[in-house]
Amino acid sequence: MLPRAGLILHPGKMFWRGFGSAAWPHMAVPFLNTELTFHPRARMQSADVIHGMLARSLPNVPHPPISRPINKTKVAIGLGSAVALVGVVTVAAPYLLPIIKSRNVWAAICLVLILVFTSGQMFNRIRKVPYVVANQQGQVAYFASGFQTQYGLETQIIAALCKCWILVLCLLLHFFLPLNSPLRNLC
């Protein structure tokens, strides 16, 4: 039984392998083994590019499939990373679970995200606005003039102001409400 013909990609070399008249009956040759060698410092052509070039050059000839070897380095790095991740999670779980389960941590994360996104972060991401620009006098403009326009720094300034207002509100609720008030539990 002959191995199947194919375009085989190895580091530094690419083989077009065919075996006898069973693989290439239209060429009527007993054996065909063509090796395309590329210099190691030259930019390597991908097997897809070579396959497309051969398909364009020989339109009436059947084209072999592309066969790539397994990248053992990626497999080893993936397995090593998975084992390391399981080890880190196992060791750190007793310390991280109380933090992850904390209501206050999730409330703080939610507040920060709400403030950032309502201040215009997604507007900036979608429209790819500049961080700051220069005005007519050559000075830095922090706030955009006009309707439905803003700069990246403007978003951060508005978010910081909102965070200050919420901090002041929480401090007022915490320090100036009576101890038995139900509103005291909000912060």
N, C-alpha and C positions, 0 to 999 in steps of 0.2 A: 504494500500500500504506500503510495507516494504522499508526502506532505503536500498540503494545498499550496497553490501559488499565492503570492501576496506581496504587498509593499510593506516592508518591515522597517520600523524606525528604531535605531539604536543611537546612543549618544555619540556624536561625531560621524556616524555612518548611516546610510540609508540603503537597504537592499531591495532590489526587485528580484524576487526569487520565483523561478518557474522550473518545472521538472518534466523534461521530455515532451514527446508529442501528445501525451495525454493532457498536459496543461495548455499547450500552445499548438493545437492541430492546424490552425490556419497558417502558421509560419513554417511548418514542415522541417523543424530542426530537432535533432535528437536531445539536445540539452541546452538550456538557456539560463544563465545566471549572470545578471548584470549588477554591478555594484556602483553606486553613486557615492563618492567619498567627498566630504566637505572639510576644508581646513578648520582646525579647532578654534582659531581666532576669528574666522569669518562668521558673518551673521548666518545662523542656521535657518534654512528654509523649512517650514513645517511640512509634515507629510500631506496635509490637505492641499497646500500650494502645489507640491510636486504632483500629487494625484490629479489636480485640476489641469496642470500643464500637460501631463500625459494624455488626459482625456481630450484636450483640445488638439494635441498634436496627432493623435491616432483615433479619429472619430469612429472608424468602422471596426475597431479591435475591442474585444471584451476587456474590461479594466478590472484588475484584481482589487479586493477590499484592502483597507488600511488596517494594519495590525500593530498595536503598540504594546511594549512590554510593561509589566507592572512596575510602578515607581516605588521601590522598596524603602527609599528614604522617607517619602511621605507617609507610608504605612507605619514605619517605625516611629516617626514623630507624632502621628495621630494616636497610636497606642500609648506611647509614653506620656503624652499630654492628658489622655483620658485617665490613666492611672494616677498621675500627679493631681489632677483635679479631684478625683475621688478621695485621695488622701487629705488634701487641703480641706475639703468640705467635711470630712469625718472629724478632723482635728478641730476645726473652727466652729463647728455646729453648736457646741454648748455655749460658746461666747456670742455667736451671732443671732441665735434664735430669740433670746429676750429682746434684742434690739429690733429684729424684724417683726416681732409680735406686738411691739409697743404702739399704742394708739397715738401717743404724742409725736412719735417719729413720723408716722404716716400722715398725721394732720399737718405737720410742718412741711413735708414733701408736697402734699396737695396744695397748701397755701402758696408755696413758692411757685409751683407750676401754674396755678390759676393766675397769680399776679404776672408772671412772665408772659403767659399767652394772651391775657386780656390787655396787656400793655402794648402788644403789637409784634411779638416775636415771630409769629407765623406769617404775618403780613410781610415782614422783612425777608423771611426765608423764601417765600413764594415769589416775591417780586425782585429779589436780589438787590436791595437798596444799598447805597454806600453807607459807610459807618459815619463819617462826617464829610462835609464839603466846605469849600471856601466861598464866601459871599463876594459882593462886588468890590469891597474894600480890601480883600485879601485875608480877612480874618476867618477863623473857624466858625461855622454856623452849626449849632447844636440842634436847633429846631427848624424843621422845614416849614416854609410859608406856602400856603395853598391848601387845597382841599384834597383829601386822600393821598397825602404824601407824608413821609416821615423818614428819619435817618436811624441808623442802628443805635447810636448813642442816646438818641431821644427815647428809645424803648427802654434802655437801662435806667435812664434818669426817672422816667415815670414809674417803673417797677420799684426803684429804690424809695421813691416818695410814698408809694402805696404800702410798702413794707414798714416804713416809719409810722404811717398812720395806723396800721394794724397793731404794731408794737405799742403805740401810745394807748390805743383802745384796750388792749389786753392788760396793760399796766393799770389803767384807770379802773377796769373791772376787778382786777385782783386786789388792789390796795385800798380802794375807796368804797367798796360794797361791804355791807355787814356780813359776818361769817355765815349766817344761816340763810343767806339769799340764794335762790336757785340760779341766778345769773352768774354767780361767782364761779361755777363749774365750767363756764364756757372757755376759759383760758387756763 
